[in-house]
């Protein structure tokens, strides 16, 4: 083949010379030398075999290479559209010369790729009982398309009734930025929804609900102290795909867990229409976050797609190879381990390649720092649905050289009942959302019986389920709340879910919330109830940010965000979901408390899986009841104490922290474990103290000798060891 035709990403600085018929004037190779005979005309367009190794559509010298794969198709046509036009200006069947095996690839010369939209018509057998549903009358999106057209404004008027792909110019100036490469144990993850983060008018940003709006809020993230944002799905999805209403209001797919494309960023999250350069605003957001030392993790959905079950639309994968991309029953029905109608068949090499190529694309083109995999256990199921001991896809991702430094986080369960927290295949690469941490800490903090011992183990890093020899020290992502479930405020304001607004007669959402309303269901004006709820929230934040493992906060919890008891707000594009930034003023004490705890954790390694053992004989982690060094085997015990001992990397000095949590409704008198000679305890947090005197310099009681400490009912204390007789060290510890 003539190499001139394969000058990748060649850009014509003078722009295409459109002749008015959707074509560009020019010769075959752009060099006036003709060709070697491989070129031919198809329906009036000059074509030749394309880039068989490069799936998708990419600009080459004076043309575009289009490459797709189908195992079961008999033939495929490329449909070319001008922007905004309903009918294609060209239908180009792939000739035999442009097919090798099951790969179809051709370069189409002299076309105006700037205003080009494209999709495919895939012909083949229609035998639904065998999972074959080819239909050449349908237009199918490119599975590797880098941009999806059709709806670029959130809930706006559709440009058309169908979807098409667009060619993207991928050049972007990353300037002098570099990857932060923060160690997992040093992260404080902040999970947020791009639109909901700034959509409310109170956000005060110029471009609410967009990537640009997030950029405006980077100073807030820096002040709070988080150093990693986990973005809920930003792959292209159609928020209007499911047409349902509640009391006359349109319900939409707000969260975005129904992807249409694994390569295209959601265009409605951009502040302007990025024609031909989709993704630039997201790249700018990532660049500015990196410039400020904040990593970016994408919440990715590879367990299902928006195509749904038999009643769902045919968008792309169904049309190309339904029985390859989806797990089907013997009679051609869709397996539904996702709870969303279909399940991707991660056992098939074609699907595995698609997923790995997608991950590689986001790492190389967008420079993301990691991925959180929604319902990741599905990716380890065999074709009959049983869990695999050594899932090939998960192993290949773990050892992929391009992905070697990114964070891999699994939601280690699925909607089919497979629960793998603590047993998810890892190869010391995969971390997990620790659902057992969430559940055990919720039970303990609200005062359930027989939970203290388990809660202590969770605080210490959950090494009963994540043994360091097998999983390393970074397997546990600790969280008490996330997007799915109650907010932190609602966790202590509601006993029951209140999801009527979702349109399912309150049947959706989890019924097992492990919450406690502190005596009154819903909002209250009782000052005692409000004070108790605020203390419970601070208890949860203190424990979370003083636990070994990587903490994750749900955006808005630091400012008292409520969803009015809705624990499944996936369809609520309104104030139920949006952050109300006036909460910062209303709940300033909660924000300042959370902010202080984050910064304190980041400056004290013994709270972050301290790697260096202390010089003293104290073990790295020890458990204590109301009597030091003894945790009673009593279901009615509701107190735990955890002592962390390590060396501070900054000056190699010993560092000790004692976390005491009293979940009882009565005060607890606690014997503190003795410290090495020359150390005494300083109270740095006491949630049972008066508001404003609960942490830092405001704590009423400063230095304690070894002995006893009384904890208020339902309160948490954090003590730090300081050198006795050294004011300088006292200041340093604070």
TIKEKE-993159 format. One record per residue (C-alpha): residue in one letter; z, x, y. Coordinates in steps of 0.5 Angstrom, whole numbers. Example, Ala and Ser with C-alpha at 12.3 -4.5 7.8 and 13.67 -1.06 7.14 Angstrom:
ATOM,rest,zz,xx,yy
ATOM,A,16,25,-9 .
ATOM,S,14,27,-2 .
***
This chain:
ATOM,rest,zz,xx,yy
ATOM,X,0,0,0 .
ATOM,X,-1,2,7 .
ATOM,X,5,4,10 .
ATOM,X,4,2,17 .
ATOM,X,5,-5,15 .
ATOM,X,12,-3,13 .
ATOM,X,14,-1,20 .
ATOM,X,21,-5,20 .
ATOM,X,23,-8,26 .
ATOM,X,18,-6,30 .
ATOM,X,18,-9,37 .
ATOM,X,12,-11,41 .
ATOM,X,16,-9,48 .
ATOM,X,10,-13,52 .
ATOM,X,11,-19,48 .
ATOM,X,6,-23,43 .
ATOM,X,-1,-24,45 .
ATOM,X,-1,-32,43 .
ATOM,X,-8,-35,43 .
ATOM,X,-5,-42,43 .
ATOM,X,-6,-43,36 .
ATOM,X,0,-40,34 .
ATOM,X,-3,-33,32 .
ATOM,X,-3,-27,36 .
ATOM,X,-9,-23,38 .
ATOM,X,-9,-16,34 .
ATOM,X,-12,-13,28 .
ATOM,X,-8,-12,21 .
ATOM,X,-4,-6,22 .
ATOM,X,-3,-6,29 .
ATOM,X,-7,1,29 .
ATOM,X,-14,-1,29 .
ATOM,X,-15,2,23 .
ATOM,X,-17,-4,18 .
ATOM,X,-13,-4,11 .
ATOM,X,-14,-2,4 .
ATOM,X,-16,-8,1 .
ATOM,X,-10,-12,-1 .
ATOM,X,-10,-17,5 .
ATOM,X,-13,-23,4 .
ATOM,X,-14,-30,8 .
ATOM,X,-10,-36,6 .
ATOM,X,-12,-42,10 .
ATOM,X,-14,-38,16 .
ATOM,X,-9,-33,16 .
ATOM,X,-9,-26,15 .
ATOM,X,-4,-24,9 .
ATOM,X,-2,-19,5 .
ATOM,X,4,-17,-1 .
ATOM,X,10,-17,3 .
ATOM,X,17,-13,2 .
ATOM,X,19,-15,-5 .
ATOM,X,26,-12,-4 .
ATOM,X,28,-15,2 .
ATOM,X,30,-23,2 .
ATOM,X,29,-27,8 .
ATOM,X,24,-26,14 .
ATOM,X,23,-20,18 .
ATOM,X,19,-17,23 .
ATOM,X,14,-11,21 .
ATOM,X,8,-8,25 .
ATOM,X,4,-14,28 .
ATOM,X,7,-19,23 .
ATOM,X,13,-22,19 .
ATOM,X,15,-21,12 .
ATOM,X,17,-27,8 .
ATOM,X,21,-26,1 .
ATOM,X,24,-32,-3 .
ATOM,X,26,-32,-10 .
ATOM,X,26,-38,-15 .
ATOM,X,26,-38,-23 .
ATOM,X,24,-45,-24 .
ATOM,X,18,-46,-19 .
ATOM,X,11,-46,-21 .
ATOM,X,9,-45,-14 .
ATOM,X,12,-44,-7 .
ATOM,X,9,-46,0 .
ATOM,X,11,-43,7 .
ATOM,X,11,-48,12 .
ATOM,X,10,-45,19 .
ATOM,X,13,-49,26 .
ATOM,X,12,-48,33 .
ATOM,X,19,-49,36 .
ATOM,X,21,-57,37 .
ATOM,X,15,-59,34 .
ATOM,X,15,-64,28 .
ATOM,X,9,-62,24 .
ATOM,X,8,-55,21 .
ATOM,X,2,-51,24 .
ATOM,X,1,-48,18 .
ATOM,X,2,-49,10 .
ATOM,X,1,-42,7 .
ATOM,X,2,-42,-1 .
ATOM,X,4,-36,-4 .
ATOM,X,-3,-33,-8 .
ATOM,X,-2,-29,-14 .
ATOM,X,-2,-23,-11 .
ATOM,X,4,-24,-7 .
ATOM,X,8,-26,-13 .
ATOM,X,12,-21,-18 .
ATOM,X,16,-24,-23 .
ATOM,X,20,-29,-20 .
ATOM,X,20,-26,-13 .
ATOM,X,15,-29,-8 .
ATOM,X,13,-24,-2 .
ATOM,X,8,-24,3 .
ATOM,X,7,-21,10 .
ATOM,X,3,-26,15 .
ATOM,X,0,-22,21 .
ATOM,X,-1,-24,28 .
ATOM,X,4,-30,29 .
ATOM,X,8,-31,35 .
ATOM,X,15,-30,31 .
ATOM,X,19,-31,38 .
ATOM,X,18,-39,38 .
ATOM,X,17,-39,30 .
ATOM,X,21,-43,26 .
ATOM,X,20,-44,18 .
ATOM,X,22,-47,12 .
ATOM,X,19,-47,5 .
ATOM,X,16,-53,0 .
ATOM,X,18,-51,-7 .
ATOM,X,14,-54,-13 .
ATOM,X,16,-55,-20 .
ATOM,X,19,-59,-26 .
ATOM,X,23,-65,-24 .
ATOM,X,28,-67,-30 .
ATOM,X,35,-68,-27 .
ATOM,X,38,-69,-34 .
ATOM,X,36,-61,-35 .
ATOM,X,38,-60,-28 .
ATOM,X,31,-59,-25 .
ATOM,X,30,-63,-19 .
ATOM,X,24,-59,-16 .
ATOM,X,20,-63,-10 .
ATOM,X,15,-60,-6 .
ATOM,X,15,-66,-1 .
ATOM,X,22,-63,1 .
ATOM,X,22,-57,6 .
ATOM,X,28,-52,4 .
ATOM,X,31,-47,8 .
ATOM,X,31,-40,7 .
ATOM,X,37,-38,3 .
ATOM,X,37,-32,7 .
ATOM,X,35,-34,13 .
ATOM,X,39,-31,19 .
ATOM,X,39,-37,24 .
ATOM,X,38,-45,23 .
ATOM,X,35,-49,28 .
ATOM,X,36,-57,29 .
ATOM,X,42,-57,32 .
ATOM,X,45,-52,37 .
ATOM,X,50,-56,41 .
ATOM,X,56,-59,38 .
ATOM,X,56,-66,36 .
ATOM,X,50,-66,41 .
ATOM,X,43,-70,40 .
ATOM,X,39,-67,34 .
ATOM,X,33,-63,36 .
ATOM,X,30,-66,29 .
ATOM,X,32,-69,23 .
ATOM,X,31,-63,18 .
ATOM,X,33,-56,18 .
ATOM,X,29,-50,19 .
ATOM,X,30,-42,19 .
ATOM,X,28,-38,25 .
ATOM,X,27,-30,25 .
ATOM,X,32,-26,29 .
ATOM,X,32,-20,33 .
ATOM,X,38,-16,30 .
ATOM,X,38,-11,35 .
ATOM,X,45,-10,39 .
ATOM,X,49,-5,43 .
ATOM,X,56,-4,40 .
ATOM,X,57,1,46 .
ATOM,X,63,6,44 .
ATOM,X,67,1,40 .
ATOM,X,69,3,33 .
ATOM,X,73,-1,27 .
ATOM,X,80,-1,28 .
ATOM,X,81,1,21 .
ATOM,X,89,-2,21 .
ATOM,X,93,-1,15 .
ATOM,X,94,-8,11 .
ATOM,X,101,-7,12 .
ATOM,X,101,-6,19 .
ATOM,X,97,-12,20 .
ATOM,X,99,-19,24 .
ATOM,X,94,-24,22 .
ATOM,X,93,-30,27 .
ATOM,X,89,-35,23 .
ATOM,X,85,-40,28 .
ATOM,X,79,-44,29 .
ATOM,X,74,-42,34 .
ATOM,X,73,-49,37 .
ATOM,X,80,-51,37 .
ATOM,X,83,-45,40 .
ATOM,X,80,-46,47 .
ATOM,X,77,-53,47 .
ATOM,X,82,-57,51 .
ATOM,X,82,-57,58 .
ATOM,X,88,-53,59 .
ATOM,X,85,-47,56 .
ATOM,X,82,-46,63 .
ATOM,X,76,-42,60 .
ATOM,X,69,-42,63 .
ATOM,X,66,-43,56 .
ATOM,X,71,-48,52 .
ATOM,X,70,-48,45 .
ATOM,X,66,-42,44 .
ATOM,X,66,-35,42 .
ATOM,X,65,-33,49 .
ATOM,X,72,-38,51 .
ATOM,X,75,-33,45 .
ATOM,X,73,-27,49 .
ATOM,X,77,-30,55 .
ATOM,X,83,-31,51 .
ATOM,X,84,-23,49 .
ATOM,X,89,-22,54 .
ATOM,X,93,-27,51 .
ATOM,X,92,-24,44 .
ATOM,X,94,-18,46 .
ATOM,X,100,-20,50 .
ATOM,X,102,-24,43 .
ATOM,X,102,-18,39 .
ATOM,X,97,-20,34 .
ATOM,X,92,-15,31 .
ATOM,X,88,-19,27 .
ATOM,X,84,-25,28 .
ATOM,X,82,-29,22 .
ATOM,X,77,-34,24 .
ATOM,X,76,-41,20 .
ATOM,X,69,-41,18 .
ATOM,X,63,-39,23 .
ATOM,X,57,-40,18 .
ATOM,X,52,-45,20 .
ATOM,X,55,-52,18 .
ATOM,X,53,-59,20 .
ATOM,X,59,-62,23 .
ATOM,X,55,-69,23 .
ATOM,X,53,-69,16 .
ATOM,X,58,-74,13 .
ATOM,X,57,-80,17 .
ATOM,X,64,-84,17 .
ATOM,X,68,-87,23 .
ATOM,X,75,-89,24 .
ATOM,X,77,-95,29 .
ATOM,X,70,-94,32 .
ATOM,X,71,-86,33 .
ATOM,X,66,-81,29 .
ATOM,X,69,-77,24 .
ATOM,X,66,-70,23 .
ATOM,X,66,-64,19 .
ATOM,X,71,-60,24 .
ATOM,X,74,-55,20 .
ATOM,X,67,-52,17 .
ATOM,X,68,-51,10 .
ATOM,X,61,-54,8 .
ATOM,X,56,-48,9 .
ATOM,X,49,-49,10 .
ATOM,X,47,-42,10 .
ATOM,X,51,-36,8 .
ATOM,X,47,-31,13 .
ATOM,X,47,-35,20 .
ATOM,X,52,-36,25 .
ATOM,X,54,-43,27 .
ATOM,X,50,-44,33 .
ATOM,X,54,-49,36 .
ATOM,X,60,-44,37 .
ATOM,X,55,-40,42 .
ATOM,X,56,-42,50 .
ATOM,X,48,-42,51 .
ATOM,X,42,-43,46 .
ATOM,X,41,-36,43 .
ATOM,X,34,-37,42 .
ATOM,X,31,-31,37 .
ATOM,X,38,-27,38 .
ATOM,X,43,-32,34 .
ATOM,X,49,-28,33 .
ATOM,X,49,-24,39 .
ATOM,X,55,-28,42 .
ATOM,X,59,-27,36 .
ATOM,X,58,-20,36 .
ATOM,X,60,-19,43 .
ATOM,X,67,-23,41 .
ATOM,X,67,-18,35 .
ATOM,X,66,-12,40 .
ATOM,X,71,-14,45 .
ATOM,X,76,-15,40 .
ATOM,X,75,-8,37 .
ATOM,X,75,-5,43 .
ATOM,X,82,-8,44 .
ATOM,X,84,-6,37 .
ATOM,X,84,-13,34 .
ATOM,X,81,-13,27 .
ATOM,X,76,-19,25 .
ATOM,X,77,-23,18 .
ATOM,X,72,-28,17 .
ATOM,X,74,-34,12 .
ATOM,X,68,-35,8 .
ATOM,X,66,-41,3 .
ATOM,X,62,-39,-3 .
ATOM,X,65,-44,-8 .
ATOM,X,61,-50,-6 .
ATOM,X,56,-52,0 .
ATOM,X,54,-58,4 .
ATOM,X,49,-60,-1 .
ATOM,X,54,-64,-5 .
ATOM,X,53,-68,-11 .
ATOM,X,48,-72,-14 .
ATOM,X,48,-76,-8 .
ATOM,X,48,-70,-3 .
ATOM,X,42,-68,1 .
ATOM,X,37,-62,-1 .
ATOM,X,38,-57,4 .
ATOM,X,36,-50,0 .
ATOM,X,39,-48,-6 .
ATOM,X,38,-55,-10 .
ATOM,X,31,-54,-8 .
ATOM,X,30,-47,-10 .
ATOM,X,33,-47,-17 .
ATOM,X,39,-53,-17 .
ATOM,X,41,-51,-25 .
ATOM,X,41,-43,-23 .
ATOM,X,46,-44,-16 .
ATOM,X,50,-49,-19 .
ATOM,X,55,-50,-25 .
ATOM,X,52,-56,-28 .
ATOM,X,55,-61,-34 .
ATOM,X,50,-61,-40 .
ATOM,X,47,-67,-38 .
ATOM,X,45,-64,-31 .
ATOM,X,51,-67,-27 .
ATOM,X,55,-63,-22 .
ATOM,X,62,-59,-24 .
ATOM,X,67,-60,-18 .
ATOM,X,72,-55,-18 .
ATOM,X,72,-55,-11 .
ATOM,X,73,-62,-9 .
ATOM,X,67,-62,-5 .
ATOM,X,62,-65,-10 .
ATOM,X,59,-58,-13 .
ATOM,X,61,-51,-15 .
ATOM,X,57,-45,-14 .
ATOM,X,55,-42,-21 .
ATOM,X,58,-35,-19 .
ATOM,X,56,-33,-26 .
ATOM,X,49,-32,-25 .
ATOM,X,46,-25,-23 .
ATOM,X,42,-29,-17 .
ATOM,X,48,-32,-14 .
ATOM,X,52,-26,-15 .
ATOM,X,47,-22,-11 .
ATOM,X,46,-28,-6 .
ATOM,X,54,-27,-4 .
ATOM,X,54,-20,-4 .
ATOM,X,48,-19,0 .
ATOM,X,51,-24,5 .
ATOM,X,58,-20,5 .
ATOM,X,54,-14,6 .
ATOM,X,50,-17,12 .
ATOM,X,56,-19,16 .
ATOM,X,59,-12,15 .
ATOM,X,53,-8,17 .
ATOM,X,50,-13,22 .
ATOM,X,57,-16,25 .
ATOM,X,62,-10,23 .
ATOM,X,67,-15,21 .
ATOM,X,73,-12,18 .
ATOM,X,75,-17,12 .
ATOM,X,74,-23,9 .
ATOM,X,78,-29,6 .
ATOM,X,75,-33,0 .
ATOM,X,76,-40,0 .
ATOM,X,78,-43,-7 .
ATOM,X,77,-36,-9 .
ATOM,X,79,-37,-16 .
ATOM,X,72,-41,-17 .
ATOM,X,69,-35,-17 .
ATOM,X,72,-32,-23 .
ATOM,X,71,-39,-27 .
ATOM,X,66,-38,-33 .
ATOM,X,60,-43,-34 .
ATOM,X,64,-48,-38 .
ATOM,X,70,-47,-33 .
ATOM,X,75,-43,-36 .
ATOM,X,77,-37,-33 .
ATOM,X,75,-30,-34 .
ATOM,X,79,-24,-35 .
ATOM,X,74,-19,-32 .
ATOM,X,70,-23,-27 .
ATOM,X,64,-19,-26 .
ATOM,X,63,-22,-19 .
ATOM,X,70,-20,-16 .
ATOM,X,69,-14,-20 .
ATOM,X,63,-12,-16 .
ATOM,X,65,-14,-10 .
ATOM,X,72,-10,-11 .
ATOM,X,67,-3,-12 .
ATOM,X,61,-5,-7 .
ATOM,X,60,2,-3 .
ATOM,X,59,-2,3 .
ATOM,X,65,-6,2 .
ATOM,X,69,-1,0 .
ATOM,X,74,-1,7 .
ATOM,X,74,-8,8 .
ATOM,X,80,-13,7 .
ATOM,X,79,-18,1 .
ATOM,X,83,-24,1 .
ATOM,X,83,-29,-4 .
ATOM,X,86,-36,-4 .
ATOM,X,88,-35,-11 .
ATOM,X,87,-43,-13 .
ATOM,X,82,-48,-13 .
ATOM,X,81,-56,-13 .
ATOM,X,80,-56,-21 .
ATOM,X,87,-54,-22 .
ATOM,X,87,-46,-23 .
ATOM,X,92,-43,-20 .
ATOM,X,92,-35,-20 .
ATOM,X,97,-33,-15 .
ATOM,X,100,-26,-18 .
ATOM,X,95,-26,-23 .
ATOM,X,88,-26,-19 .
ATOM,X,84,-20,-22 .
ATOM,X,85,-15,-16 .
ATOM,X,83,-8,-18 .
ATOM,X,88,-6,-13 .
ATOM,X,83,-8,-8 .
ATOM,X,84,-16,-7 .
ATOM,X,90,-19,-3 .
ATOM,X,92,-26,-4 .
ATOM,X,95,-32,0 .
ATOM,X,101,-32,-3 .
ATOM,X,102,-39,-4 .
ATOM,X,109,-38,-8 .
ATOM,X,112,-35,-1 .
ATOM,X,110,-41,3 .
ATOM,X,113,-46,-2 .
ATOM,X,119,-42,-4 .
ATOM,X,121,-40,3 .
ATOM,X,120,-47,5 .
ATOM,X,124,-50,0 .
ATOM,X,130,-45,1 .
ATOM,X,130,-46,9 .
ATOM,X,130,-53,9 .
ATOM,X,136,-52,4 .
ATOM,X,134,-54,-3 .
ATOM,X,139,-52,-8 .
ATOM,X,137,-46,-13 .
ATOM,X,132,-43,-9 .
ATOM,X,136,-37,-6 .
ATOM,X,135,-32,-11 .
ATOM,X,127,-33,-11 .
ATOM,X,127,-33,-3 .
ATOM,X,130,-26,-3 .
ATOM,X,125,-23,-8 .
ATOM,X,119,-27,-4 .
ATOM,X,122,-23,3 .
ATOM,X,122,-17,-1 .
ATOM,X,115,-17,-2 .
ATOM,X,114,-21,-9 .
ATOM,X,114,-15,-13 .
ATOM,X,116,-20,-19 .
ATOM,X,109,-22,-19 .
ATOM,X,105,-16,-15 .
ATOM,X,108,-10,-19 .
ATOM,X,106,-4,-14 .
ATOM,X,103,0,-20 .
ATOM,X,99,-6,-22 .
ATOM,X,97,-9,-15 .
ATOM,X,99,-3,-10 .
ATOM,X,104,-5,-4 .
ATOM,X,99,-10,0 .
ATOM,X,97,-15,-5 .
ATOM,X,102,-21,-1 .
ATOM,X,99,-24,5 .
ATOM,X,105,-28,7 .
ATOM,X,105,-35,11 .
ATOM,X,109,-41,12 .
ATOM,X,104,-45,15 .
ATOM,X,96,-45,15 .
ATOM,X,90,-49,17 .
ATOM,X,91,-53,11 .
ATOM,X,98,-57,12 .
ATOM,X,103,-58,17 .
ATOM,X,104,-54,23 .
ATOM,X,110,-51,24 .
ATOM,X,113,-56,29 .
ATOM,X,111,-61,24 .
ATOM,X,114,-58,18 .
ATOM,X,121,-60,21 .
ATOM,X,119,-66,25 .
ATOM,X,116,-70,19 .
ATOM,X,118,-72,12 .
ATOM,X,111,-75,10 .
ATOM,X,104,-74,12 .
ATOM,X,101,-79,17 .
ATOM,X,93,-78,16 .
ATOM,X,91,-85,17 .
ATOM,X,86,-83,23 .
ATOM,X,82,-79,17 .
ATOM,X,80,-86,15 .
ATOM,X,82,-85,8 .
ATOM,X,88,-90,8 .
ATOM,X,93,-84,8 .
ATOM,X,91,-82,1 .
ATOM,X,88,-75,3 .
ATOM,X,92,-69,4 .
ATOM,X,98,-66,0 .
ATOM,X,104,-70,-1 .
ATOM,X,108,-64,-3 .
ATOM,X,109,-61,4 .
ATOM,X,116,-59,3 .
ATOM,X,118,-61,10 .
ATOM,X,124,-64,13 .
ATOM,X,124,-68,19 .
ATOM,X,131,-66,21 .
ATOM,X,134,-73,21 .
ATOM,X,128,-77,25 .
ATOM,X,121,-78,23 .
ATOM,X,116,-76,28 .
ATOM,X,118,-74,35 .
ATOM,X,125,-75,38 .
ATOM,X,128,-74,45 .
ATOM,X,135,-73,42 .
ATOM,X,137,-66,44 .
ATOM,X,141,-65,38 .
ATOM,X,135,-66,33 .
ATOM,X,130,-62,38 .
ATOM,X,135,-56,38 .
ATOM,X,135,-56,30 .
ATOM,X,128,-57,30 .
ATOM,X,127,-51,35 .
ATOM,X,132,-47,31 .
ATOM,X,129,-48,24 .
ATOM,X,122,-46,27 .
ATOM,X,125,-39,29 .
ATOM,X,128,-38,23 .
ATOM,X,122,-39,19 .
ATOM,X,118,-34,24 .
ATOM,X,124,-29,24 .
ATOM,X,124,-29,16 .
ATOM,X,116,-29,16 .
ATOM,X,116,-23,21 .
ATOM,X,121,-19,17 .
ATOM,X,118,-20,10 .
ATOM,X,115,-14,6 .
ATOM,X,107,-16,6 .
ATOM,X,102,-18,11 .
ATOM,X,105,-24,15 .
ATOM,X,100,-29,17 .
ATOM,X,101,-34,23 .
ATOM,X,97,-41,24 .
ATOM,X,95,-41,31 .
ATOM,X,99,-45,36 .
ATOM,X,105,-45,32 .
ATOM,X,108,-40,37 .
ATOM,X,107,-45,42 .
ATOM,X,110,-51,38 .
ATOM,X,103,-54,37 .
ATOM,X,103,-61,33 .
ATOM,X,98,-65,30 .
ATOM,X,103,-71,30 .
ATOM,X,104,-71,22 .
ATOM,X,97,-70,20 .
ATOM,X,97,-65,15 .
ATOM,X,89,-65,13 .
ATOM,X,86,-65,20 .
ATOM,X,79,-63,17 .
ATOM,X,75,-68,21 .
ATOM,X,79,-69,28 .
ATOM,X,75,-66,33 .
ATOM,X,80,-68,39 .
ATOM,X,87,-66,41 .
ATOM,X,90,-67,34 .
ATOM,X,87,-60,32 .
ATOM,X,86,-57,39 .
ATOM,X,91,-52,42 .
ATOM,X,94,-55,48 .
ATOM,X,95,-49,52 .
ATOM,X,101,-53,56 .
ATOM,X,105,-52,50 .
ATOM,X,106,-45,53 .
ATOM,X,110,-48,59 .
ATOM,X,113,-53,55 .
ATOM,X,116,-49,49 .
ATOM,X,116,-42,53 .
ATOM,X,122,-40,49 .
ATOM,X,119,-41,42 .
ATOM,X,113,-37,45 .
ATOM,X,117,-31,48 .
ATOM,X,121,-31,41 .
ATOM,X,115,-30,37 .
ATOM,X,112,-25,41 .
ATOM,X,118,-21,41 .
ATOM,X,119,-21,34 .
ATOM,X,112,-19,33 .
ATOM,X,112,-13,37 .
ATOM,X,119,-11,34 .
ATOM,X,116,-12,27 .
ATOM,X,110,-7,29 .
ATOM,X,115,-2,32 .
ATOM,X,119,-2,25 .
ATOM,X,116,1,19 .
ATOM,X,122,-1,15 .
ATOM,X,120,-9,16 .
ATOM,X,113,-7,14 .
ATOM,X,113,-4,7 .
ATOM,X,116,2,9 .
ATOM,X,113,8,5 .
ATOM,X,118,13,6 .
ATOM,X,125,13,2 .
ATOM,X,131,14,7 .
ATOM,X,135,20,6 .
ATOM,X,141,16,4 .
ATOM,X,142,14,-3 .
ATOM,X,141,7,-1 .
ATOM,X,135,3,-5 .
ATOM,X,129,1,-1 .
ATOM,X,131,-6,-2 .
ATOM,X,137,-9,-4 .
ATOM,X,140,-16,-5 .
ATOM,X,146,-19,-2 .
ATOM,X,150,-26,-2 .
ATOM,X,156,-27,2 .
ATOM,X,159,-22,-2 .
ATOM,X,156,-15,-1 .
ATOM,X,152,-13,-7 .
ATOM,X,153,-19,-11 .
ATOM,X,148,-25,-11 .
ATOM,X,152,-31,-15 .
ATOM,X,148,-34,-20 .
ATOM,X,150,-41,-17 .
ATOM,X,145,-47,-15 .
ATOM,X,149,-49,-9 .
ATOM,X,148,-42,-6 .
ATOM,X,144,-42,0 .
ATOM,X,145,-35,3 .
ATOM,X,141,-29,2 .
ATOM,X,142,-22,5 .
ATOM,X,136,-17,4 .
ATOM,X,137,-10,6 .
ATOM,X,131,-5,8 .
ATOM,X,132,2,8 .
ATOM,X,126,7,9 .
ATOM,X,124,13,14 .
ATOM,X,121,12,21 .
ATOM,X,114,15,21 .
ATOM,X,115,17,28 .
ATOM,X,121,21,28 .
ATOM,X,123,22,20 .
ATOM,X,130,19,22 .
ATOM,X,133,13,17 .
ATOM,X,132,6,19 .
ATOM,X,136,0,16 .
ATOM,X,135,-7,17 .
ATOM,X,139,-13,14 .
ATOM,X,136,-20,14 .
ATOM,X,141,-25,13 .
ATOM,X,139,-33,12 .
ATOM,X,144,-38,12 .
ATOM,X,140,-45,10 .
ATOM,X,147,-49,9 .
ATOM,X,149,-54,14 .
ATOM,X,156,-50,14 .
ATOM,X,157,-44,17 .
ATOM,X,157,-38,13 .
ATOM,X,162,-32,13 .
ATOM,X,158,-26,10 .
ATOM,X,161,-19,8 .
ATOM,X,156,-14,10 .
ATOM,X,153,-8,6 .
ATOM,X,156,-1,8 .
ATOM,X,151,4,12 .
ATOM,X,151,11,11 .
ATOM,X,156,15,16 .
ATOM,X,154,15,23 .
ATOM,X,151,8,23 .
ATOM,X,153,1,25 .
ATOM,X,150,-5,25 .
ATOM,X,147,-8,32 .
ATOM,X,145,-15,32 .
ATOM,X,137,-16,34 .
ATOM,X,136,-23,32 .
ATOM,X,141,-29,32 .
ATOM,X,138,-36,31 .
ATOM,X,144,-39,32 .
ATOM,X,146,-37,38 .
ATOM,X,145,-40,45 .
ATOM,X,137,-41,47 .
ATOM,X,136,-34,51 .
ATOM,X,141,-30,48 .
ATOM,X,138,-30,41 .
ATOM,X,134,-24,41 .
ATOM,X,134,-17,44 .
ATOM,X,138,-15,50 .
ATOM,X,140,-22,50 .
ATOM,X,144,-22,44 .
ATOM,X,151,-23,46 .
ATOM,X,154,-19,40 .
ATOM,X,151,-12,41 .
ATOM,X,154,-7,35 .
ATOM,X,158,-9,29 .
ATOM,X,162,-4,25 .
ATOM,X,161,-5,17 .
ATOM,X,165,-12,16 .
ATOM,X,164,-19,16 .
ATOM,X,159,-23,20 .
ATOM,X,159,-31,21 .
ATOM,X,153,-34,21 .
ATOM,X,152,-41,24 .
ATOM,X,149,-47,20 .
ATOM,X,142,-46,19 .
ATOM,X,141,-40,22 .
ATOM,X,138,-33,21 .
ATOM,X,140,-26,23 .
ATOM,X,137,-19,23 .
ATOM,X,141,-13,24 .
ATOM,X,139,-6,25 .
ATOM,X,142,0,24 .
ATOM,X,144,5,30 .
ATOM,X,147,11,31 .
ATOM,X,154,10,33 .
ATOM,X,157,13,39 .
ATOM,X,149,14,42 .
ATOM,X,147,9,47 .
ATOM,X,140,13,47 .
ATOM,X,139,10,40 .
ATOM,X,142,4,42 .
ATOM,X,137,3,47 .
ATOM,X,132,5,42 .
ATOM,X,134,0,37 .
ATOM,X,133,-5,41 .
***
